[in-house]
C-alpha cells in the first residue's frame, strides 16, 4: 500500500528530482568511462581499460531503469550530463572516479530512503541494489589505486 507522500514530508517532485540527478550522474559516468576506456594504452593497463569498458554496460542499465521509472512515476527525464573531458592521467582518473562512485552510493541510499517513505517498495529495493553495484565499482577502483 502506497503511503501519502505529503504526510511523510516528501513530495513526488523531490523524489523525481533526485532520480533525475541520479540519471544524469549515470549518463556522465557512461561518457566518462567510455572515453577513459578508449584512452588507456599499454599492456600493463589493459585490466583497467577492460574494467571501464565493462562498467559502461552496468551504468547504462542503471540509467535505463531510472529513465523508465521516472516516466512511470509521472515525471520526465531531464538530460544534462557533465561532458567535461576526463583526466588523461590514470592515477587522477581512478581517484576522481572513486570519489564519484562514493557520492553515487550516498545518493542512491538517500533515494532508497525516500522511496521507502513513499511506500515504493520496488524502487527502494532497486535503489539499494544500485547503491550496492556502485559500492562494488568503488571496491574495484580502490584495488587499482596506486596508494
N, C-alpha and C positions, 0 to 999 in steps of 0.2 A: 504494500500500500504506500503510495507516494505522500510524503508529508507536505504541508503547505510551506513553500519556501519563504514567504514573508514572515511566518511565525518564528522561523529559525534565524531571522536577521540576515538572510541571504536572499538574493534575487536571482532569477534565471539569468538576468543580464550579467551579473557578476560572474556566474559560472561560465557563461558563454564567452565573456571577455577573457577569462583565464584559459579557456580551451583554445581560443584564437591565439593567445600568446604562446601556448604550447605548440600549436600548429606552426606558427612562424619560427619558433625555435627549431622545430624538426626540419622545416624547409631550409633554414640557414645551415643546419648541420649536414643535410644531404649535399648541398652545393659545396660546402667547405670540405667534407670528406671526399667527394668526387674529385675536386681539384687537388687535394693533398695526395690522394692515392695515385693520381696521374703524374704528380711532380716528383715523387720519390724515386731515386735511382740507386743502383748498386745492389749487388747480390746480398750483402750483409743487411740491407734494409728491406729485402723482399717480404719478410713476415709482416712488417709494419704496413707496407703497401697493400698486401692482401687483406690485412685486418680492416683498413679503411674501406677497401672495395666491398668487403662483406657487410660492413656496418651500414653502407648506403641502403641496402635492401631492408634491414631492420628499421632504420629511420623512416624509410618510405612507407612501410607498413604502419608505423605509428602515425604518420601524417595522414594517411588514407583513413584510418579509424577516426581520427579527430575531425577531419572534414565531414565524414559521413555522420558522425554523432552530433556535430554542431547543427547540421541540417535537420536531423531527426528531432532535435530539441527546439526547432523553430528558429534557429539562428542562421546566420550567413557567414561563410568562411571569408575572412579578411586576410588577404595575402600581401605581406610586406616584409619579406625576409631581409636580413642583413647580407648584402652581396659584397662586402668588403673583401679584398683578396686575402687569402690565408697566408700565414707566415711561410717562408721557404725553409727556415732552419728547423730541423727535426725536433730538437730539444724544446724550442719555443712552441712548436706545433703541439707536442704532447702535453706540455704544461697548460696551454690555453684550452685544449680540448678536455683535459681533466677538470679544469675549473668549470667549463660549460656543462659537462656531464653532472657534476655535483650540484650545480644550480638547477639543472633539469630534474634531478631526483627530488630536491626540495619542492619544486613547483608541482610535480606530479603528486607528491604526498599531500600538498595543500588542496589540489583538485580532488583527490580521493576523499578528503575530509568534507569538502563542500558537497560532493556527490552523496556522501553518507547523510549529511544534514538534510539534503533534499529528498532522501529516500530513493535515490537512484542506485540500486544495488549493483547492477551490471556495470555501470560507469565507474562506481567506486572500485570494484574489483579490477577492472581494466586499467584504471589509473595506477593502482598498486602494482599490477603486472608491468606496466611501462616504467614505473619507478625501479622495479627490480631489474628490468632489462638495462636501464641506464646505469644501475649500480654494477652490473656485470661488465658493461663497457668501461666504467671507471676503474674497476679492478684490473682489467686488461691493460689499460693505459698506465696504471701505477707500476705494473710489472715491467713495462717497457721503458720507464723513466731511467735516465742515467743515474740520477740521485741528486 
